[in-house]
Amino acid sequence: MSKWILSLALIAVPCLALATEKPEGKKSENINAKIDQLFKSVDTNGNGKISKEEAEQKAPAIAENFDKIDANHDGALNKKEFKAFWATAEKKRREFSQRLQQADLDKNGKLSEEEAKALPNLSARFNEIDGNHDGQLVIKEISDYLRAQASAGNASATPAP
């Protein structure tokens, strides 16, 4: 279950930020600039590579998937590997967004319990995700739930001091 939550968190949480992106022509530039900025912020020693320790300190979700992202298995993430990871995540975000839109049959920006049945993982946790208990799921509730689950997963994986 925690892998599902982590995967969905990597997909759904950034959907909020990407929803406000500029038109298609600028989107690619903006995404590349954001990826470059994120890479630099995680590469704390500025050597052009992200070590697992840097990822653990600055980007736990990346650290958790480090070995999958490290395509050449050299123990460090270069910019090419990092961008490939984000390209894959972007594709999954788009697919998830499309699935949410398709499930929203009445196009009101919310998923009823009936509509959520089209997405079995959401449907199975509908009442947990429905933070305000109004019988509708919105992207904020899904994101909040995923963040909480990812935090709980990271906290349980971290040894107590």
N, C-alpha and C positions, 0 to 999 in steps of 0.2 A: 504494500500500500504506500509506503514512504517513497518508493521510486515513482509511482503514479503521481503523487502529490508534488514531488520535486519537478518532474517533467512538466506537469501542468502549470506549476508556478513559473517555470522558465518560459512557458508559452503564454499564459494568460496575463500575468502581472504586467509585462511590458505592453500589452495591448492598450492599456490606458494611455500610456505615453505616445504610442504610435498612432492612436486615434486622432491626435491633434497635429499630426505631421502636415507639412505643406504639400501642395500639389505634386504630382508624380515626378516632374522634372527635377525638383529640388530634393525630393525624398531620398534619392540615392546618395546625393552629396551630404545631406544631413545625417543619414545613417552612418556613412563612412566616417564623417567627422566625429560622431558620437562614439563609434567603435574605437577610433584612434585615441580619443580623449580617455575612454575607459581603460584601454590598454596601458596608456601612460600612467594613469592613476594607480593601477595595480602593480605595474613594474616600478616598484619603489626605489630600486637601486639604479634605474635608468640604463640598464645594460641591453635593452632591446629584447629581453626574454622575461617571461613570467615563471618564476619557480613555484613549486607546490607550496612552499612556505609563504611566499607573497600572496598567492591565491587564498590560502587559508586565512591570512590576516585581513585581506581587503575584499575578497569575493568568495564567500563560502560555497555558493552554488557552483562556481567554476572549480573550486578545489574538490568538491564532491565528484565532479565529472572529469577531473584532471586527466586521468589515464585514457579516457575515451577521446578527449580533445587532443592529446599529445600524439598526433598521428605518426610521427617518426620515432616515438618512444625514447627521446633523448633526455627526458626528465625536465624539460622546459617547454613553455609554449611560445612559439614565435608568432609574429603578427599574422602570417598566412594561416596558421592553425587556428588562431583566435578568430580571424574573420570567417573562416570556414564554419566554425562552431556557430557564430552569430548568424550566418546565412542559413544554416540548417534550422536554428531556432526561429528565425524570421519566417521561414517557410511553414514551420509548425504553427506559429502564431496566426498566420494568414488562414491556414486550414482550420484551426480552432475557431477563429472569428467567423469563417464561412459556415461552420457547423452550428455555431450559436445563432447566426442570422437565419439559417435554414430551419432551425428548431423553433424560432420565434414566428409561429404561423400567423399571428395577428399583427405582426410588425410594430408592436408597442414598445420595443426595447427591453422587454422583461420576459422571463420564462415562467410560465405557470407550471404547476406540478405535472400537468398533462403534457405540456410541451417539452419539459425536461426529460420525459421518458425516451426521447430520441437520442439522449446522451446518457447512457447507462451509469457512468461514473458520477455524474452530477445527480441523476435521479436517485441513486442509492444513498446519497448524502444530503438530499434536498433539505430536510428539516435542520440539519446541522449548518448548512450554508446560508439558509434564510435567516440572516441575523436579526431582522426586525419582525420576523414571524408574520409577514403579510401575505404569505402564500405565493410570492413572486420572487424570482431571482434576478438581480441586476449585476452587471459586470463588477461593480464595487464590492458587492457581497461575495462574489466568487473570488475576487482578488484578496479581500480581507481574510477569507477562510483559508486560501492557499498560503498566504503569508504566515498566518497563525500556525498552520500545520507544518510549514517549512521551519519556522522558529522552534516549534516543539520538537521536531525531528533533529534539528541541529543541537538543541539543548540536551536532548537525551543521548546524542552521540558524543557530546563533550564530557569528558570525565570531570567529576566534581573536584574543586581545589583541595 
